[in-house]
Amino acid sequence: MNEITYSRQGDYLIPDLTLATEPELPLGRYALMHRDYLENHKKVTYLNLLTTGRLNAHLYQTEQTALQRLEILTKQLAKEQGVTEELKEKATMQWLGMMNSIRSQAEEVILSELIYN
């Protein structure tokens, strides 16, 4: 068992507590958005993940899930709306506009299902 050390602050002894170190994982846009949401709206969950050393792993997993879901949704929506490579060759600007719209739709789904939930 680890011994607890103390620092004197005036007349008080304050325990020297540190959080367990978490592995550094690359966190992207969706992970950072989810972290902000947890920190501001789900404080207990955020603090539990932080103090147990699982916050970065949770955020990394959320990021990976969001990216996979974005790719799948984008392909499904493009297929449903008839956006093809043939359209890309014939009418590039129309294809680009439709793909931007599809990506926005997919991101809205991801934000509501994964990030802000």
C-alpha positions in Angstrom: 0.0 0.0 0.0 1.2 3.5 -0.8 1.9 5.9 1.9 0.2 9.2 1.8 2.5 12.3 2.0 1.3 15.7 3.2 2.2 19.3 2.5 1.8 22.0 5.1 -0.4 24.9 4.1 -0.5 27.3 7.0 -1.8 25.4 9.9 -3.2 22.5 7.8 -1.7 19.4 6.4 -3.0 18.7 2.9 -2.6 15.3 1.3 -0.4 15.2 -1.8 -2.8 13.5 -4.2 -2.2 12.9 -7.9 -4.3 11.3 -10.7 -3.2 8.2 -12.3 -1.4 8.9 -15.6 -3.3 8.0 -18.7 -1.7 7.0 -22.0 -1.6 9.9 -24.5 -4.0 9.1 -27.3 -4.7 11.3 -30.3 -8.0 13.0 -29.8 -9.9 14.6 -32.7 -12.8 16.9 -33.2 -15.5 14.6 -32.0 -13.6 13.5 -28.9 -13.1 17.1 -27.8 -16.7 17.9 -28.4 -17.8 14.9 -26.3 -15.3 15.9 -23.5 -16.8 19.4 -23.4 -20.3 18.0 -23.3 -19.4 15.6 -20.4 -17.6 18.3 -18.5 -20.5 20.8 -18.8 -23.6 18.5 -18.7 -22.6 15.1 -17.3 -20.2 16.2 -14.5 -20.4 13.0 -12.5 -19.6 10.8 -15.5 -16.8 13.1 -16.4 -15.3 13.1 -12.9 -15.6 9.3 -12.6 -13.8 8.7 -15.9 -11.2 11.3 -15.0 -10.4 10.0 -11.6 -10.3 6.3 -12.7 -7.9 7.2 -15.5 -10.3 6.1 -18.3 -11.2 9.5 -19.8 -8.8 9.5 -22.7 -9.6 5.9 -23.6 -13.4 6.7 -23.5 -12.9 9.8 -25.7 -10.6 7.9 -28.1 -13.2 5.2 -28.5 -16.0 7.8 -29.1 -13.8 9.4 -31.8 -13.2 6.2 -33.6 -16.9 5.2 -33.4 -17.9 8.6 -34.7 -15.5 8.4 -37.7 -16.7 4.9 -38.6 -20.3 5.9 -38.3 -19.7 9.0 -40.4 -18.2 7.0 -43.2 -21.0 4.4 -43.2 -23.8 7.1 -43.1 -22.2 9.1 -45.8 -22.1 6.1 -48.1 -25.7 5.1 -47.3 -27.1 8.6 -47.8 -25.1 9.0 -51.1 -26.5 5.7 -52.4 -30.1 6.6 -51.3 -29.9 10.1 -53.0 -28.3 8.7 -56.2 -25.0 10.5 -55.8 -22.6 8.5 -58.0 -19.1 8.7 -59.5 -20.8 9.2 -62.8 -22.5 12.4 -61.5 -19.1 13.5 -60.2 -17.6 13.3 -63.7 -20.6 15.0 -65.4 -21.6 17.7 -62.9 -18.8 18.2 -60.4 -20.3 21.2 -58.7 -23.7 19.6 -58.3 -22.0 16.4 -56.9 -20.0 18.6 -54.5 -23.0 20.4 -53.2 -24.9 17.1 -52.7 -22.0 15.5 -50.9 -21.6 18.5 -48.6 -25.3 18.2 -47.8 -25.0 14.5 -47.1 -22.0 15.0 -44.9 -23.9 17.6 -42.9 -26.8 15.2 -42.5 -24.5 12.4 -41.3 -22.8 14.7 -38.8 -26.1 15.8 -37.3 -26.9 12.2 -36.7 -23.5 11.5 -35.1 -23.8 14.6 -32.9 -27.2 13.6 -31.6 -26.5 9.9 -31.2 -22.9 9.8 -30.0 -21.5 13.2 -29.0 -24.4 14.8 -27.1 -25.8 11.7 -25.5 
